[in-house]
């Protein structure tokens, strides 16, 4: 069975793999920023339409933004591991 560390060691030896990992980290950061911005814009629009639900909308927005941030951080760590190993 091939483990992730063996794959990362095989990939990290090539110079092009390091470039690809750096591009992947950048794409993950940009995609997370776009997603969180979209959540914020939608939440503000929802609060403007229904101000009495502002507390629920805000808490759901924070949870969704935290989940997106966690996935983006995980993707960036995997890309950095590909660069280092």
Secondary structure, 3 states (H helix, E strand, C coil): CCCHHHHHHHHHCCHHHHHHHHHHHHHHHHHHHHHHHHHHHHHHHHHHHCHHHHHHHHHHHHHHHHHHHHHHHHHHHHHHHHHHC
